[in-house]
Amino acid sequence: MHEQVTKKAARLDSLQRMPAEEVLSFLSFAPDDHVLDLGAGTGYLSLPLAPLVTRVFAADHDQGILDYLETKALKLGHENVSPLLADFRKLPLDNDTIDKTVATISLHEVSPLHDALTEIYRTLKPGGRFLCLELEKQSTARGPRVTANEMEQSMRASGFNILEIVHPDSTIANQPVYIIIAKKEA
């Protein structure tokens, strides 16, 4: 494996973040679910999801990281993790095919945000759920951020019904986070 990929994977794997099980507890998963993990990285959510569902589409924009994730998933016996090289503004998935989508610390980098949210909405089945975990925007933030209020408004503008907004005590890289649970109405 390329040295840059190995370093990036190590950095991603070492991030201090909410336990995956805690994040996933905000949604219920069925054995026949098809789940899209946007910004899958090294498998923070894809790997714990794999034993719970039929298929995990692990989407990321970095082929090297996806190769790393695929190797890791296969070593764990998770043959249902499908790496998906993707621009989140144009997902290579059919309409109404995904039961649940999770996006963790990945949408703040997409511009325009509305395009990615519209794609998530398009690929979800009617009644499908979307969990968005993001870093809260602060004056001291390095890099782009989206406030919970801005994300909520963008999600509503993309057609989602907002079910819950949570500001957990947990932080990621010492930054506050929020979770928004939304639904594509039937």
N, C-alpha and C positions, 0 to 999 in steps of 0.2 A: 504494500500500500504506500502511496506517495506520502512523504514526510509532512507536507502541509496539511493533508487530510488527517493524518494521525494527530497532529498538534491541535487542529480545530476540533476533532472529535473528543480529545482529552479535555479541552477547555469547556466544551458543551456538557460533557458528562460530569464535570466537577462543579457546575453551577449550583449554588444554594437555591433551592426552590421548594415549593409545596410538594409534599409527597404525591405521586401520581394517583394513588388510590383516593386521596382526598379530593383532588380535582375531578376525577371520574365519578365520584359519589354524587355529583350534581346532576347526572343523567342516569337513566336506567338503560341497560343494554340487554338485548335479546340474542339468543344463539344464532338466529338467522339474519342479524343485522349486517349491513355493509356500512363501514365507518370510514370517513375521510379525515385524516390527520394532516392539517395544513401546517407546514413548518415542522415537519416530523423530526428533523435533525437526526440525532443518534437513537431515537426510539423512546424518548421520555414517556410518551403516552402510547405509542404504537405497540410496544412490547407488552405492557400490562393489558392492553386491549385484546391482543391476539387470542388468548385462550377463551375470551368471553363471546366472540362474534365469529361470523363466517368469513369476513374479509375485512382487512384494514388496508386502505389505500394511503400509503405513507408519502405525502407530497412534499417536495422540497425543490429549491432551485439550484441545488448543488449536487451534481452527479457523484462526485467523490464521497460526499457524506451519505448519499443514498446507497452507494456500493457498500460502505462501511455498515450501514443499518441492515442491509440485506444479509450480509455475512453474519452479523450478530444474531439476527432473527433465525436464520437457518441453524446456527449452532445451538440455539435454544429449542429447536424443533418447531418453530412457527413458520410453516410453509404458506400460511394465509396472509402474510404481510407482503403487499405488492408495492414496491417502490415506484413512484410516479414523479418523473421530472416535469415540473410544471411552473408556468407563470400563473400566479393566483388570479390574474385578471382574465385568463382564458384557459380554464381547466379542461383537460382532455378527457372529459367524462360526459356521458349522455344525460339528458334531462331526467329528473325525477328518478334517480337510481340510488341515491345515498339515504340511509336512514338517520344517521347522526353525523355531524361534523364537529370536530374540535380544532380550535386554532389557539395555540399558546405562544405568546410573545412573537408573533409573526406579522400581524396585519398592520402594525404601526409603520412598517417600512414600505407598504404598498401605496402607490399613488397613481391614479386617484383611488382612494379607499372604496368608493362607491362601486367601482368596477369589480373588485374582488368580492364584495358583499353580494352583488347581483349574481355573480357566478356561483357562490355558495348557495344562494336561494334557488337558482336554476337547477342545480344538481340534486338538491334535497327532494325527497318524495313529499307529497302533501302530508302534513302532520309531522314531518321530520324536525328534529331538534338541532340547535346550534349552540355550542358552548364556546365563548370567546374569553380568554384569559389574557389580559394585557397589563403592561406597566402604566400606572397613573402618571399623567403629565405633571411635572414639577418644574419650577424655575431653575433648579440645579441639574436637570436631566441633560445627559449627553446623548445626542442623536434625536431622531424624530420620536414623538410620542403623541398619543391621542387620548384626551380625557374620557372618562366614563360617559359624561354627558354627550360629548361629540360622537362617541361610538354608538351610544343609544340612538341618537338622532339619525345617524347614517344607516343604522340597521333598520329603523322604522321606514326611512325613505326608500330602502331596498325591498320593502314588503314584509319584513318580519314583524311578528307580534312579540313584544318583550314579556317574558314570564317572570324574570327575577334578575335583580342586580345585587351583587354581594361585594362588600369591601372587607375581605378577610384580614385577620391580624398578620397573616404571613406576608413575607416580603420575598422578592427575588433580587439577588445582587444588592441587597439593602435598599430596595426601592419598593414602595407600596404598589399593590396590584388591585385589580378589580376583575370580577367575573360577571359576564352577562349571559343569561340563558334565554334563547329565543326560539320561536317556532314558526315554521312555514304552515300557514293554515291550509286545511283540506279544501 
